[in-house]
Amino acid sequence: MDPVTTPKQNRCEMMKKGISMLGQGNVDDAIRHVSDASKHFHSPTVGVNDEEVCYLPGLVFLYGLTLLTNDHAALHRRIPANLKSSFSKALSYSTLQLRDYFESIPENIMRQFYDECPVTRQQTWAHKLYIALWTTFNFKKTSSLSNTSCEPLWLELSTYCQNHIGSSVEAQFLASSSLAFIGLCYMAGTDLDRDFNRAVSLLQSAADARNAMAENGLGFCYYYGYGVPTSKHQGLSHYRRAAESGNAKALFNLGACYTNGNGVEKDMNQAAMFFRKAADAGNSSAMFQLSLCYDKGHGVEKDINHALSLLRMAADSGDSSAMFLLAARYSQGTGGVDQDSSQAVSLYKMAAAIGNARAMRSLGVRYHNGKGVPKDITRAVSLYRRAASCGDTLAMFNLGVCFEHGDGVERDMKQAVPLFMKASEDGIPNAMFALARCYLNGHGVQKDIRTAASYYKWASNKGYNYDTLAGFLKKKPDRV
C-alpha cells in the first residue's frame, strides 16, 4: 500500500536529495528536503497524518541525525517551528515503531530508491543506512533475504563511515553504531535469526570503540549469560561504562539491578537515582519505575502527586506498563484519578496494541462483561488468546472458563483443562478451584475425588473465598 498526494517521481527526488545532503553532513538542507518529501506521505502504521513528518523517524531524525550530531538539543534549535512536535515524537519512537515504518515501505518503492544510486561510490552513508535498515526489518517477510544478506550491508556501512567521513570522532561513532545495531538485532531475534555468539562478537567490536549502545548490550549478555558465561560482575561493569556515557537504557538497567538486589546489594536510594537519570534522558520505563518509587516512598520521599505526574509522562512516552497501571486506576477511580471508564478503555487499547498482555486480558474482560464497551464475547476470546500466547496465565484461565462454558467458543473441556493446569501451576487459586471441579465431575479428565480434594485444599490455602465443601460443590469459578 503506497498512499501519496504528489507524483512518486517528485517525492523520491526530494528524498534522494535530502539523504545525499545528510550523508555529506549538510544537516540544514537535509532537513529541508526530507521534510518537504515527508509531507506528501501517509503511513498508517506510524499513526501520523499529512501535517506531520512521517519519514523522519524512519531515516533522518530517529537514527541518522542523532548519530551524526549526537546532540538532540542542538538539532532541535535547527528544526523549523512547524516541525518541532514531529521531531520530538520521532526521538521517542521505539525500535518497534521504526520496524513498523520500514515494513510499510513496499519493495517496489525500495527497489526504485536503490536503483537511483546503483554505483557504490554514489551512495552516501545515509543511503547505505536506509537500505540496510529496510533489508533488516523486512528479511523475514522476503524469501530472498537472509541474515547473510543483511550483515554485509552493516559491515559495509561501518567501513564506509570510517573511510569517508571527515571527522574521526564522527566516523568512529557512526561505524561502531552500525556494528552495535546489527549485533542487537542478532541478540533480539526479532528481525534476524537469533545468534548470541555473533551478537556478542559484533557488540564487543563496537564496545571496543567505546560505543555506549554496544556496552549496554554486552552488559545484558554477561548479566544473563547469553552467548557468554554468566557474570553479574562483568555485566554491571558494561552497564556502568554505558551509563557513564549517558546511555538511558544502561542507567535504567542499573536502577533495576539495585531494585532487585541482583549482583549488587539492594539499595532503593541508588535505584531511584539511576531511574531519575534515565528518566531525564527520556527512558519511558525509567519514568514508570520512578513513579512507583514516589508512589511507595522507596528511595525518595513519598509524593503521590509527583508519582501520578511521572506515570502520565511514562504512558505518554509509550511505556505499556504505565498505560496499563493508569488504565487500572481510571477503571477503579484510585491513585489520584477519578473513575473514568472511557479513559480506562482507551489506555487498555493503547497498551494492548503495543503488546501488553495484561492490557489484552483486562480489555477482554471488559468486552466479555460489556463494561465500558459493547459486549462482544468473540472479541473477548480473541484478546484472551492473544494474552495467553504472550504467557499471561490469568488470560489462560479466562480462556479455559470460556471453553468450559462455551462462551464465544464451542464447549470443549479437553481444551479447558490444560489451560487451567498452566494457570494453576502459576499459583492462580481460581484455576485450582476450576481443576477441582473438573476432577470432581470427570470433565475433561478422569473422575478422581482425591485429586479434586487436593486442588480444593490448594485453592483454599491460596485464599479462594469459600468455607465449606458444600460451597465448593456449588461454586463456579469467576473470570479474573
FILUMTOR-868180 format. One line per field, with one value per residue (C-alpha): x, y, z; chain. Coordinates in steps of 0.2 Angstrom, whole numbers, padded with zeros to 4 digits. Layout:
BEGIN
c1 <- (X, ...)
c2 <- (Y, ...)
c3 <- (Z, ...)
kette <- (A, ...)
This chain:
BEGIN
c1 <- (0000, 0008, -0004, 0003, -0003, 0011, 0019, 0031, 0045, 0045, 0043, 0058, 0069, 0066, 0070, 0086, 0092, 0089, 0098, 0113, 0114, 0113, 0127, 0138, 0135, 0124, 0111, 0100, 0097, 0094, 0081, 0073, 0072, 0067, 0054, 0046, 0046, 0039, 0024, 0017, 0017, 0005, 0010, -0005, 0007, 0016, -0001, 0004, -0005, 0000, 0003, 0017, 0033, 0031, 0048, 0058, 0058, 0062, 0078, 0084, 0079, 0077, 0094, 0104, 0104, 0106, 0121, 0128, 0127, 0124, 0116, 0097, 0096, 0107, 0096, 0080, 0086, 0088, 0071, 0058, 0045, 0031, 0041, 0046, 0032, 0036, 0054, 0051, 0039, 0052, 0065, 0054, 0050, 0055, 0063, 0046, 0039, 0055, 0052, 0034, 0039, 0051, 0039, 0026, 0038, 0033, 0048, 0045, 0047, 0063, 0070, 0067, 0076, 0090, 0091, 0093, 0110, 0117, 0135, 0143, 0153, 0137, 0129, 0132, 0132, 0114, 0109, 0118, 0109, 0092, 0095, 0102, 0088, 0075, 0083, 0085, 0067, 0060, 0071, 0059, 0045, 0055, 0061, 0076, 0083, 0093, 0105, 0119, 0112, 0109, 0125, 0137, 0127, 0130, 0149, 0150, 0142, 0154, 0169, 0162, 0160, 0177, 0184, 0173, 0168, 0179, 0179, 0187, 0176, 0160, 0167, 0171, 0154, 0144, 0155, 0153, 0134, 0132, 0140, 0131, 0114, 0116, 0123, 0107, 0097, 0105, 0103, 0084, 0080, 0065, 0072, 0086, 0088, 0094, 0113, 0120, 0138, 0138, 0129, 0142, 0156, 0149, 0144, 0162, 0169, 0158, 0161, 0180, 0176, 0168, 0150, 0138, 0124, 0135, 0142, 0124, 0120, 0136, 0131, 0114, 0123, 0135, 0122, 0110, 0123, 0118, 0132, 0145, 0146, 0135, 0144, 0135, 0151, 0155, 0138, 0137, 0154, 0147, 0131, 0142, 0153, 0137, 0129, 0144, 0141, 0123, 0115, 0097, 0095, 0110, 0105, 0088, 0097, 0107, 0092, 0084, 0099, 0098, 0080, 0081, 0097, 0104, 0123, 0123, 0116, 0098, 0098, 0082, 0091, 0103, 0089, 0079, 0095, 0098, 0079, 0079, 0094, 0087, 0070, 0079, 0087, 0070, 0068, 0050, 0052, 0063, 0049, 0037, 0049, 0052, 0033, 0032, 0046, 0037, 0021, 0028, 0041, 0055, 0072, 0063, 0051, 0033, 0024, 0008, 0005, 0023, 0021, 0005, 0013, 0028, 0015, 0007, 0023, 0028, 0012, 0013, 0031, 0025, 0028, 0014, 0016, 0012, -0003, -0009, -0007, -0015, -0030, -0032, -0033, -0046, -0055, -0056, -0055, -0039, -0022, -0027, -0038, -0057, -0066, -0067, -0072, -0068, -0051, -0048, -0053, -0043, -0027, -0030, -0032, -0016, -0006, -0013, -0009, 0010, 0010, 0005, -0003, -0011, -0020, -0026, -0033, -0041, -0049, -0055, -0064, -0072, -0079, -0084, -0094, -0099, -0091, -0087, -0088, -0102, -0102, -0093, -0088, -0080, -0068, -0065, -0060, -0048, -0040, -0038, -0030, -0018, -0013, -0012, 0000, 0011, 0012, -0002, -0008, -0024, -0029, -0026, -0038, -0051, -0049, -0051, -0068, -0074, -0070, -0078, -0095, -0095, -0093, -0088, -0081, -0088, -0088, -0073, -0066, -0051, -0046, -0051, -0041, -0023, -0027, -0032, -0017, -0005, -0014, -0014, 0005, 0007, -0002, -0019, -0032, -0047, -0038, -0035, -0054, -0059, -0047, -0055, -0072, -0066, -0059, -0074, -0086, -0074, -0075, -0060, -0051, -0054, -0065, -0054, -0062, -0045, -0036, -0052, -0050, -0031, -0035, -0049, -0037, -0023, -0036, -0042, -0024, -0021, -0036, -0050, -0066, -0077, -0078, -0087, -0086, -0104, -0099, -0085, -0098, -0109, -0097, -0092, -0075, -0075, -0066, -0051)
c2 <- (0000, 0016, 0031, 0048, 0065, 0070, 0061, 0047, 0054, 0071, 0063, 0051, 0065, 0076, 0061, 0057, 0075, 0075, 0059, 0064, 0080, 0071, 0059, 0074, 0082, 0096, 0094, 0110, 0106, 0088, 0093, 0104, 0092, 0077, 0087, 0093, 0075, 0068, 0080, 0070, 0053, 0045, 0029, 0021, 0010, 0025, 0034, 0052, 0062, 0073, 0088, 0078, 0071, 0053, 0050, 0057, 0043, 0031, 0039, 0056, 0061, 0044, 0037, 0047, 0064, 0059, 0048, 0062, 0075, 0066, 0082, 0082, 0100, 0107, 0099, 0105, 0123, 0120, 0112, 0123, 0128, 0119, 0103, 0103, 0092, 0079, 0080, 0077, 0062, 0055, 0055, 0045, 0031, 0014, 0001, -0007, 0008, 0010, -0008, -0004, 0011, 0001, -0013, -0001, 0003, -0008, -0017, -0009, 0008, 0002, -0005, 0011, 0020, 0008, 0009, 0028, 0026, 0009, 0013, 0011, 0027, 0037, 0031, 0041, 0033, 0038, 0029, 0014, 0016, 0017, 0001, -0008, -0004, -0009, -0025, -0030, -0026, -0035, -0050, -0062, -0057, -0059, -0077, -0070, -0061, -0069, -0065, -0067, -0053, -0041, -0042, -0037, -0021, -0016, -0021, -0011, 0004, 0003, 0003, 0017, 0028, 0025, 0029, 0043, 0054, 0069, 0069, 0054, 0055, 0056, 0042, 0031, 0034, 0030, 0015, 0007, 0011, 0001, -0014, -0012, -0011, -0027, -0035, -0030, -0037, -0054, -0053, -0049, -0062, -0051, -0046, -0058, -0076, -0076, -0079, -0074, -0079, -0067, -0054, -0054, -0053, -0038, -0029, -0032, -0024, -0009, -0008, -0008, 0009, 0015, 0014, 0015, 0006, -0009, -0008, -0009, -0024, -0033, -0029, -0038, -0053, -0055, -0052, -0065, -0077, -0075, -0080, -0079, -0087, -0078, -0065, -0052, -0043, -0041, -0036, -0022, -0016, -0014, -0006, 0006, 0011, 0014, 0024, 0035, 0040, 0044, 0029, 0029, 0010, 0007, 0019, 0010, -0007, -0001, 0005, -0012, -0021, -0010, -0013, -0032, -0033, -0045, -0044, -0029, -0026, -0020, -0001, 0009, 0026, 0020, 0013, 0029, 0039, 0029, 0029, 0048, 0050, 0038, 0046, 0063, 0055, 0051, 0032, 0029, 0013, 0023, 0036, 0022, 0014, 0031, 0034, 0018, 0024, 0040, 0031, 0020, 0031, 0019, 0028, 0045, 0054, 0048, 0060, 0054, 0069, 0068, 0049, 0052, 0065, 0053, 0039, 0050, 0055, 0037, 0032, 0047, 0042, 0024, 0013, 0000, -0005, 0014, 0014, -0002, 0004, 0021, 0012, 0001, 0017, 0025, 0009, 0009, 0028, 0026, 0033, 0051, 0050, 0050, 0034, 0036, 0020, 0028, 0034, 0016, 0008, 0020, 0016, -0003, -0002, 0008, -0004, -0020, -0013, -0012, -0030, -0028, -0045, -0039, -0025, -0038, -0048, -0033, -0027, -0045, -0045, -0028, -0035, -0051, -0041, -0026, -0014, 0002, -0006, -0015, -0034, -0044, -0062, -0066, -0052, -0056, -0073, -0066, -0055, -0069, -0079, -0065, -0063, -0081, -0083, -0070, -0080, -0072, -0086, -0076, -0075, -0094, -0096, -0085, -0094, -0110, -0104, -0099, -0117, -0124, -0115, -0112, -0093, -0087, -0104, -0122, -0130, -0141, -0147, -0155, -0138, -0130, -0142, -0139, -0120, -0122, -0133, -0120, -0106, -0117, -0120, -0101, -0101, -0094, -0101, -0099, -0111, -0123, -0122, -0125, -0140, -0147, -0146, -0155, -0169, -0170, -0171, -0180, -0166, -0167, -0178, -0195, -0193, -0193, -0187, -0187, -0176, -0164, -0163, -0159, -0145, -0138, -0138, -0129, -0116, -0113, -0111, -0098, -0088, -0094, -0087, -0101, -0111, -0127, -0142, -0139, -0122, -0130, -0142, -0127, -0113, -0109, -0101, -0082, -0074, -0063)
c3 <- (0000, -0005, -0002, -0010, -0013, -0025, -0040, -0035, -0045, -0037, -0019, -0022, -0029, -0014, -0003, -0013, -0011, 0007, 0010, 0000, 0009, 0026, 0020, 0016, 0033, 0027, 0040, 0037, 0019, 0023, 0035, 0022, 0008, 0018, 0027, 0010, 0004, 0020, 0020, 0005, 0013, 0025, 0035, 0044, 0054, 0062, 0066, 0059, 0046, 0032, 0043, 0052, 0045, 0044, 0035, 0049, 0062, 0048, 0042, 0047, 0065, 0074, 0068, 0055, 0063, 0081, 0076, 0065, 0079, 0095, 0101, 0102, 0109, 0095, 0082, 0090, 0088, 0069, 0066, 0058, 0071, 0062, 0063, 0081, 0088, 0075, 0079, 0097, 0093, 0081, 0095, 0106, 0093, 0098, 0088, 0086, 0078, 0067, 0061, 0058, 0047, 0036, 0035, 0027, 0013, -0002, -0010, -0027, -0019, -0011, -0027, -0036, -0022, -0023, -0042, -0042, -0034, -0040, -0040, -0023, -0024, -0027, -0011, 0005, 0022, 0023, 0008, 0014, 0031, 0023, 0013, 0027, 0039, 0026, 0022, 0041, 0045, 0030, 0028, 0037, 0025, 0010, 0005, -0005, 0011, 0025, 0039, 0027, 0015, 0030, 0039, 0025, 0022, 0040, 0039, 0023, 0031, 0046, 0034, 0023, 0038, 0044, 0027, 0020, 0034, 0038, 0057, 0065, 0081, 0070, 0059, 0074, 0082, 0066, 0062, 0079, 0080, 0064, 0072, 0088, 0079, 0069, 0085, 0094, 0080, 0082, 0101, 0100, 0087, 0081, 0064, 0061, 0067, 0085, 0086, 0103, 0098, 0083, 0093, 0107, 0094, 0085, 0101, 0108, 0092, 0094, 0113, 0109, 0100, 0116, 0109, 0124, 0115, 0112, 0130, 0137, 0125, 0131, 0149, 0146, 0138, 0153, 0166, 0160, 0151, 0133, 0121, 0136, 0153, 0166, 0175, 0185, 0189, 0170, 0166, 0179, 0173, 0155, 0161, 0171, 0156, 0145, 0159, 0161, 0143, 0147, 0139, 0146, 0144, 0154, 0168, 0168, 0169, 0184, 0193, 0190, 0197, 0213, 0214, 0214, 0223, 0209, 0208, 0220, 0237, 0236, 0238, 0233, 0235, 0221, 0211, 0212, 0207, 0192, 0187, 0188, 0177, 0164, 0165, 0162, 0147, 0140, 0145, 0147, 0158, 0170, 0171, 0176, 0189, 0196, 0198, 0208, 0219, 0223, 0225, 0238, 0245, 0240, 0239, 0239, 0249, 0246, 0234, 0226, 0215, 0208, 0206, 0196, 0185, 0181, 0177, 0165, 0157, 0155, 0147, 0135, 0131, 0126, 0141, 0141, 0159, 0163, 0152, 0160, 0178, 0173, 0165, 0180, 0191, 0179, 0180, 0199, 0202, 0213, 0214, 0212, 0197, 0196, 0189, 0170, 0160, 0143, 0148, 0155, 0139, 0128, 0138, 0139, 0120, 0118, 0129, 0121, 0103, 0108, 0116, 0134, 0139, 0155, 0145, 0132, 0146, 0155, 0139, 0135, 0152, 0148, 0131, 0140, 0153, 0142, 0154, 0145, 0128, 0119, 0125, 0112, 0118, 0102, 0103, 0122, 0117, 0104, 0117, 0129, 0116, 0112, 0130, 0133, 0119, 0127, 0143, 0154, 0165, 0170, 0152, 0151, 0165, 0157, 0141, 0150, 0158, 0140, 0134, 0150, 0147, 0129, 0129, 0112, 0108, 0107, 0124, 0125, 0142, 0134, 0129, 0145, 0157, 0150, 0152, 0170, 0173, 0167, 0177, 0192, 0190, 0192, 0208, 0202, 0215, 0203, 0191, 0206, 0210, 0192, 0191, 0207, 0199, 0183, 0194, 0205, 0190, 0177, 0165, 0153, 0165, 0173, 0189, 0204, 0221, 0230, 0217, 0217, 0236, 0234, 0222, 0233, 0248, 0237, 0231, 0249, 0255, 0241, 0248, 0237, 0247, 0252, 0268, 0266, 0255, 0250, 0244, 0234, 0226, 0221, 0217, 0199, 0195, 0191, 0177, 0184)
kette <- (A, A, A, A, A, A, A, A, A, A, A, A, A, A, A, A, A, A, A, A, A, A, A, A, A, A, A, A, A, A, A, A, A, A, A, A, A, A, A, A, A, A, A, A, A, A, A, A, A, A, A, A, A, A, A, A, A, A, A, A, A, A, A, A, A, A, A, A, A, A, A, A, A, A, A, A, A, A, A, A, A, A, A, A, A, A, A, A, A, A, A, A, A, A, A, A, A, A, A, A, A, A, A, A, A, A, A, A, A, A, A, A, A, A, A, A, A, A, A, A, A, A, A, A, A, A, A, A, A, A, A, A, A, A, A, A, A, A, A, A, A, A, A, A, A, A, A, A, A, A, A, A, A, A, A, A, A, A, A, A, A, A, A, A, A, A, A, A, A, A, A, A, A, A, A, A, A, A, A, A, A, A, A, A, A, A, A, A, A, A, A, A, A, A, A, A, A, A, A, A, A, A, A, A, A, A, A, A, A, A, A, A, A, A, A, A, A, A, A, A, A, A, A, A, A, A, A, A, A, A, A, A, A, A, A, A, A, A, A, A, A, A, A, A, A, A, A, A, A, A, A, A, A, A, A, A, A, A, A, A, A, A, A, A, A, A, A, A, A, A, A, A, A, A, A, A, A, A, A, A, A, A, A, A, A, A, A, A, A, A, A, A, A, A, A, A, A, A, A, A, A, A, A, A, A, A, A, A, A, A, A, A, A, A, A, A, A, A, A, A, A, A, A, A, A, A, A, A, A, A, A, A, A, A, A, A, A, A, A, A, A, A, A, A, A, A, A, A, A, A, A, A, A, A, A, A, A, A, A, A, A, A, A, A, A, A, A, A, A, A, A, A, A, A, A, A, A, A, A, A, A, A, A, A, A, A, A, A, A, A, A, A, A, A, A, A, A, A, A, A, A, A, A, A, A, A, A, A, A, A, A, A, A, A, A, A, A, A, A, A, A, A, A, A, A, A, A, A, A, A, A, A, A, A, A, A, A, A, A, A, A, A, A, A, A, A, A, A, A, A, A, A, A, A, A, A, A, A, A, A, A, A, A, A, A, A, A, A, A, A, A, A, A, A, A, A, A, A, A, A)
